[in-house]
Amino acid sequence: MLRPAGLVAVSAALSAAASTCWPGAAAFAQQTPTIDEVLSGVVGLSAVVPADARTAETLGTERAGHGVVIDADGLVLTIGYLILEADSVSLTAADGTTVPAEIVAYDHGTGLGLVRAGGPMAARPMSMADSTESGPGDEVLIAGAGGVDNLARARIVSRRTFTGYWEYLLEDAIFTMPPYPDFGGAALIDKEGRLVAVGSLFVEDAAHPGSFSPGNMFVPVEALKPILADMLTMGRAAGPGHPWLGLYTQPAGRGLAVSRVAAGGPAATAGIMAGSMLLGIGGTPISGQEDFYRRLWAKGEPGVSVTLTLIDPDGEPREVEIVTGDRYDWLKSSPAH
């Protein structure tokens, strides 16, 4: 149960709005100025993406979610897919003020994005917690833009590696329950009113792999801290990045089922088709997405050649040599360009 301490007045507001209250919630819920100050740091974010963008088909051309103001100059942290390839972004503060925003950075490795407000907003920057101190069992708040009406109580249920079908691996993701429906860019807040993580996805196995435990996956702010300076100056984390294939896969039996290939990507160029079964890389069988990504990325930088063992949709086994690419180069628009 959440206890009042410092900015934990926010927790009391949550409890007042939630279906189950804790003793003293009503008294603390009256401290609206403090609550409003903290929650003003969560802003609405809208993005418009060109119809010919690489991600338009899968992520849409009109995207909406949230962002968290993290400095006094209007720098906003969000989940990257909201702004990926966007040609316009706007932010809406708690008082309804809407301002245009400039895309500052997108980092595929973490999945995080940064934008900067193009005008003044009534928003108080939210301080970042040491997210390594948060773990399973901790009660937290999830906040979307709009103040106390978009607050929810949650609990961290696990921390573990997360792999995504789009060649994505996050070493130390935070998983919460119950699910928060408007998760994209939402703020995960600790009992001191500090930002712990940014909302990314709905998942069905938050508690542990293989379980039915609907919840959300969050990207911890510790993933941002080492690369923040690079993102501000370069639009992404420094370094060449990982070799990229343009394969979208799902675990299936002893391999990975290819559900889709990125148009114009390395896998498509090599003739790999949806419906294929990926079994190995470099002559070695793979044991899942995490193993596949780690083996692929260990090959070197984008441009390196790799050999995949697969079974085509017609059941014919074969080995395919692919020259890997750089995902940033494939995107039609990126702050890194």
C-alpha positions in Angstrom: 0.0 0.0 0.0 1.3 3.4 -0.9 2.4 5.7 1.9 2.5 9.5 1.9 6.1 10.9 1.7 7.2 14.0 -0.2 5.4 14.1 -3.6 3.5 11.0 -2.8 0.5 13.3 -2.6 0.2 12.1 -6.2 -0.4 8.6 -4.8 -3.3 9.9 -2.7 -4.9 11.4 -5.7 -4.6 8.1 -7.5 -6.2 6.3 -4.6 -9.1 8.8 -4.5 -9.7 8.1 -8.2 -9.2 4.4 -8.0 -11.9 1.9 -7.1 -10.1 0.9 -3.9 -8.8 3.6 -1.5 -6.3 3.5 1.3 -6.7 5.3 4.7 -6.1 9.0 4.5 -6.6 9.2 0.7 -9.3 11.8 1.0 -7.2 14.2 3.0 -4.2 14.0 0.7 -6.4 14.2 -2.4 -7.2 17.8 -1.4 -3.5 18.8 -2.1 -4.4 19.5 -5.8 -1.6 22.1 -6.4 1.1 19.6 -5.7 -0.7 16.9 -7.6 -1.3 19.2 -10.5 2.4 20.3 -10.6 3.6 16.7 -10.8 1.1 15.5 -13.4 1.5 18.6 -15.5 4.8 17.0 -16.6 2.8 14.4 -18.6 1.6 15.9 -21.9 -0.4 14.7 -24.8 1.5 14.0 -28.0 0.1 13.7 -31.6 2.1 13.0 -34.7 1.3 13.0 -38.4 3.3 10.6 -40.6 3.5 10.8 -44.5 1.6 8.0 -46.3 4.7 6.8 -48.0 6.7 6.4 -44.8 8.1 2.9 -44.2 6.2 2.6 -40.9 2.9 4.1 -42.2 1.2 0.7 -42.9 2.0 -0.9 -39.6 1.9 2.1 -37.2 -0.5 4.4 -39.0 -0.2 7.9 -40.3 -1.9 9.6 -37.3 -0.5 8.6 -34.0 -1.3 9.7 -30.5 0.0 9.1 -27.0 1.9 10.8 -24.3 5.2 12.3 -23.4 7.0 13.4 -20.2 8.7 16.8 -19.9 12.2 16.2 -18.5 13.9 19.6 -18.6 13.1 23.3 -18.3 13.6 23.9 -22.0 10.6 21.7 -23.0 12.5 18.5 -23.8 9.9 15.6 -23.8 10.7 11.9 -23.5 8.3 9.6 -25.3 8.1 6.1 -26.8 9.8 6.3 -30.2 7.2 4.6 -32.4 4.9 7.6 -31.9 7.2 9.9 -33.7 9.0 7.6 -36.0 9.1 9.1 -39.5 6.6 11.9 -38.5 6.7 15.2 -40.4 4.8 17.0 -37.7 4.4 16.6 -33.9 2.3 18.6 -31.4 2.1 18.6 -27.7 -0.9 19.4 -25.5 -0.4 20.5 -21.9 -2.8 19.9 -19.0 -4.4 23.3 -19.4 -5.3 22.5 -23.0 -2.5 24.6 -24.6 -1.2 22.9 -27.8 2.2 23.8 -29.3 4.2 22.3 -32.2 7.2 20.2 -31.4 10.5 19.4 -33.1 11.7 15.8 -33.3 15.0 15.6 -31.6 15.9 11.9 -31.6 14.8 8.4 -32.1 16.8 5.4 -30.8 15.9 2.0 -32.1 18.1 0.2 -29.5 16.0 1.5 -26.6 12.8 2.3 -28.4 12.8 5.8 -26.9 12.2 9.2 -28.6 12.7 12.8 -27.8 10.9 15.9 -29.0 11.2 19.6 -27.9 8.3 21.9 -27.4 8.2 24.8 -29.9 6.5 27.1 -27.5 5.8 27.7 -23.7 3.7 25.1 -21.9 2.4 25.0 -18.4 4.3 21.9 -17.6 6.6 21.2 -14.7 9.6 18.9 -15.6 9.5 15.5 -13.9 12.7 14.3 -12.3 14.0 10.9 -13.3 14.3 8.2 -10.7 17.1 5.7 -10.4 14.9 3.0 -12.1 17.3 0.2 -10.9 15.8 0.7 -7.5 12.3 -0.3 -8.6 11.4 -3.9 -8.8 8.7 -6.6 -8.5 6.2 -5.9 -5.7 6.6 -2.1 -5.9 3.3 -0.1 -6.1 3.5 2.6 -8.8 1.4 5.0 -10.7 0.7 5.1 -14.4 -0.1 8.6 -15.7 -1.3 9.7 -19.1 -1.9 13.3 -20.1 -5.0 14.8 -18.6 -4.2 14.8 -14.8 -5.9 12.7 -12.2 -8.6 11.5 -14.6 -5.9 9.5 -16.4 -4.1 8.1 -13.4 -4.1 4.4 -12.5 -2.6 2.3 -9.7 -0.4 -0.6 -10.8 2.3 -2.9 -9.4 5.6 -3.9 -10.9 5.4 -7.7 -11.4 8.6 -8.5 -13.2 11.8 -7.2 -14.7 13.4 -9.1 -17.5 14.7 -9.1 -21.1 12.1 -8.3 -23.7 12.3 -9.2 -27.3 10.1 -7.8 -30.1 9.3 -9.3 -33.5 10.7 -6.2 -35.2 14.4 -7.1 -34.3 14.2 -5.4 -30.9 15.7 -6.5 -27.6 15.5 -4.6 -24.3 17.8 -6.0 -21.6 15.9 -4.9 -18.5 12.2 -4.1 -19.3 9.8 -3.3 -16.5 6.4 -5.1 -16.5 3.3 -3.9 -14.7 -0.2 -5.1 -13.9 -3.1 -4.5 -14.3 -3.0 -3.2 -17.9 -3.2 0.5 -18.6 -5.1 0.9 -21.9 -3.5 4.1 -23.2 0.1 3.0 -22.6 2.1 4.7 -25.4 4.4 7.2 -23.8 2.6 7.1 -20.4 4.7 7.8 -17.3 5.5 5.2 -14.7 5.9 7.1 -11.5 7.3 6.0 -8.1 5.9 6.9 -4.7 8.2 10.0 -4.7 6.6 11.4 -7.8 9.6 10.6 -10.0 9.7 9.1 -13.5 10.7 5.5 -13.5 9.9 4.4 -17.1 7.9 5.2 -20.2 5.1 3.1 -21.5 5.6 1.0 -24.6 3.3 -2.0 -25.1 0.4 -4.1 -23.9 1.6 -7.7 -23.1 -0.3 -10.8 -22.2 2.5 -12.3 -20.0 3.6 -9.5 -17.7 4.2 -11.7 -14.7 6.5 -14.2 -16.5 6.9 -15.8 -19.9 4.1 -18.2 -20.8 1.7 -16.9 -18.2 -1.7 -15.3 -18.9 -1.1 -12.1 -17.0 -2.2 -9.0 -19.0 -0.2 -5.9 -18.3 2.2 -3.4 -19.8 5.9 -3.2 -20.8 7.8 0.0 -19.9 11.2 1.2 -20.9 13.1 2.3 -17.8 14.7 5.7 -17.8 18.1 4.1 -17.1 18.1 3.1 -20.7 18.0 6.8 -21.7 20.7 8.2 -19.3 23.8 6.8 -21.0 22.7 7.9 -24.5 21.0 11.2 -23.7 23.9 13.4 -24.7 24.3 11.5 -28.0 20.6 11.7 -28.7 20.6 15.5 -28.2 23.6 16.0 -30.5 23.2 13.1 -33.1 19.6 12.2 -33.0 20.4 8.6 -31.9 22.9 6.7 -29.8 26.5 6.9 -31.0 28.0 4.0 -32.8 27.2 2.0 -35.9 24.2 0.2 -34.5 23.3 -3.5 -35.1 23.1 -5.3 -38.4 19.5 -5.4 -39.5 17.6 -7.9 -41.7 14.1 -6.6 -41.9 12.5 -9.8 -40.6 9.4 -9.9 -38.5 9.3 -13.2 -36.6 7.3 -15.1 -34.0 8.5 -18.1 -32.0 7.2 -21.3 -33.5 8.3 -24.8 -32.4 12.1 -25.2 -32.9 12.5 -21.9 -34.9 11.0 -18.6 -35.7 8.1 -18.2 -38.1 8.6 -15.2 -40.5 5.3 -13.3 -40.4 6.5 -10.5 -42.7 9.5 -9.0 -44.3 10.3 -5.3 -44.6 9.8 -4.0 -48.1 13.1 -3.1 -49.6 15.0 -4.5 -46.6 17.9 -7.0 -46.7 15.7 -10.1 -46.2 13.3 -9.1 -49.0 16.2 -8.4 -51.3 17.5 -11.9 -50.5 14.2 -13.5 -51.5 13.0 -14.5 -48.0 9.2 -14.6 -47.9 6.5 -14.5 -45.2 5.6 -18.0 -44.2 9.3 -19.2 -44.1 10.6 -20.9 -40.9 14.0 -19.6 -39.6 16.0 -22.3 -38.0 19.6 -21.1 -37.7 22.3 -18.5 -38.3 25.8 -19.1 -39.3 25.2 -22.9 -39.4 24.1 -23.0 -35.7 20.5 -23.6 -34.7 18.7 -20.9 -32.8 16.7 -21.3 -29.7 14.4 -18.3 -29.9 14.3 -14.6 -30.7 16.7 -13.5 -28.0 19.3 -16.1 -29.1 18.8 -15.1 -32.7 19.2 -11.4 -32.1 22.3 -11.9 -30.0 23.9 -14.1 -32.6 23.0 -11.8 -35.4 24.3 -8.7 -33.6 27.5 -10.5 -32.6 28.4 -10.7 -36.3 29.5 -7.1 -36.4 28.3 -3.9 -37.9 25.6 -3.2 -40.5 26.9 -4.4 -43.9 28.2 -7.7 -42.6 27.1 -10.8 -44.4 25.2 -13.6 -42.5 24.0 -17.0 -43.5 20.5 -18.0 -42.4 19.1 -21.6 -42.4 15.4 -21.7 -43.2 12.6 -23.6 -44.7 10.6 -21.9 -47.4 6.8 -21.8 -47.4 6.8 -24.7 -49.9 8.8 -26.8 -47.4 12.1 -26.6 -49.2 15.1 -26.1 -46.8 17.9 -23.8 -47.9 20.7 -21.5 -46.7 20.5 -17.9 -47.7 23.4 -15.4 -47.5 22.2 -11.9 -46.7 24.1 -8.6 -46.6 22.7 -6.9 -43.5 21.6 -3.3 -43.5 21.2 -0.3 -41.2 17.6 0.2 -40.1 18.1 4.0 -39.9 19.1 4.1 -43.6 15.9 2.1 -44.5 13.6 4.6 -42.9 12.6 7.5 -45.1 12.8 10.0 -42.4 14.8 9.9 -39.1 16.5 12.5 -36.8 19.7 10.5 -37.3 19.8 11.6 -41.0 
